[in-house]
Amino acid sequence: MKPGDLVVPWHECTVTDNKEPTFFSRGRSRDWKMNQIATIVAESTRNVRGHDVLKFQILLDGELWWTGAGAARLLEPNETR
């Protein structure tokens, strides 16, 4: 997956406006529902306990959000929503 790709979640999940949320600075969040299509805007990595974790910034309903790469899958060309 890369910027510009259309994606949907594998399962309903929560996305956040903060790429690196912590207990004290979580930022805003919202649910990303199964039938909502998003566009990947950027990708980045976050270091979690010595491991690089791939994150995607997505455009969802006109707002930018961050999610783990494992939460998203490519929208199939024949898939309708």
C-alpha positions as CSV (number, residue, x, y, z in Angstrom):
1,M,0.0,0.0,0.0
2,K,1.2,3.5,-0.8
3,P,-0.1,7.1,-0.7
4,G,-3.0,7.6,-3.0
5,D,-4.4,4.0,-2.5
6,L,-8.0,3.6,-1.4
7,V,-8.4,1.5,1.7
8,V,-11.0,0.1,4.1
9,P,-10.4,-1.4,7.6
10,W,-10.1,-5.1,8.1
11,H,-12.4,-4.7,11.0
12,E,-13.9,-1.7,12.8
13,C,-11.2,0.1,14.6
14,T,-10.2,3.4,16.2
15,V,-8.1,6.0,14.4
16,T,-6.4,8.9,16.1
17,D,-5.2,12.4,15.0
18,N,-1.9,11.9,16.8
19,K,0.8,9.7,15.1
20,E,2.4,8.8,18.4
21,P,-0.3,8.9,21.1
22,T,0.7,8.4,24.7
23,F,-1.3,8.0,27.9
24,F,-1.1,11.7,28.6
25,S,-1.5,13.0,25.0
26,R,-3.9,10.8,23.1
27,G,-5.4,13.4,20.9
28,R,-8.8,13.0,19.2
29,S,-10.0,9.6,18.0
30,R,-12.9,8.2,16.2
31,D,-14.2,4.9,14.9
32,W,-13.4,3.7,11.4
33,K,-16.3,1.6,10.4
34,M,-16.3,-1.3,7.9
35,N,-18.0,0.5,5.1
36,Q,-15.9,3.7,5.1
37,I,-13.4,4.2,2.3
38,A,-10.3,6.3,3.1
39,T,-7.3,7.4,1.1
40,I,-3.7,6.9,2.3
41,V,-2.1,10.3,2.4
42,A,1.3,9.4,4.0
43,E,3.2,6.6,5.6
44,S,5.6,6.7,8.5
45,T,7.2,4.5,11.1
46,R,6.9,4.7,14.8
47,N,9.4,3.1,17.1
48,V,7.7,1.0,19.7
49,R,9.9,-0.8,22.2
50,G,12.8,-1.0,19.7
51,H,10.6,-2.1,16.7
52,D,9.6,0.1,13.8
53,V,5.8,0.0,13.3
54,L,4.4,1.2,10.0
55,K,1.6,3.8,10.3
56,F,-0.6,5.3,7.6
57,Q,-2.1,8.7,7.7
58,I,-5.5,8.5,6.0
59,L,-8.0,11.0,4.8
60,L,-11.4,9.9,6.2
61,D,-14.5,12.1,5.8
62,G,-12.4,15.2,5.1
63,E,-10.1,14.8,8.1
64,L,-6.6,13.4,8.6
65,W,-6.1,10.4,10.9
66,W,-3.4,7.9,11.8
67,T,-3.8,4.1,11.9
68,G,-1.6,1.1,12.0
69,A,-0.8,-0.4,8.6
70,G,-2.2,-3.7,9.8
71,A,-5.7,-2.2,10.3
72,A,-6.1,-1.3,6.6
73,R,-6.6,-3.3,3.4
74,L,-6.8,-2.2,-0.2
75,L,-10.2,-1.6,-1.6
76,E,-10.8,-4.2,-4.3
77,P,-11.6,-2.7,-7.8
78,N,-15.0,-4.5,-7.9
79,E,-15.9,-3.9,-4.3
80,T,-18.9,-1.6,-3.7
81,R,-19.8,0.3,-0.6
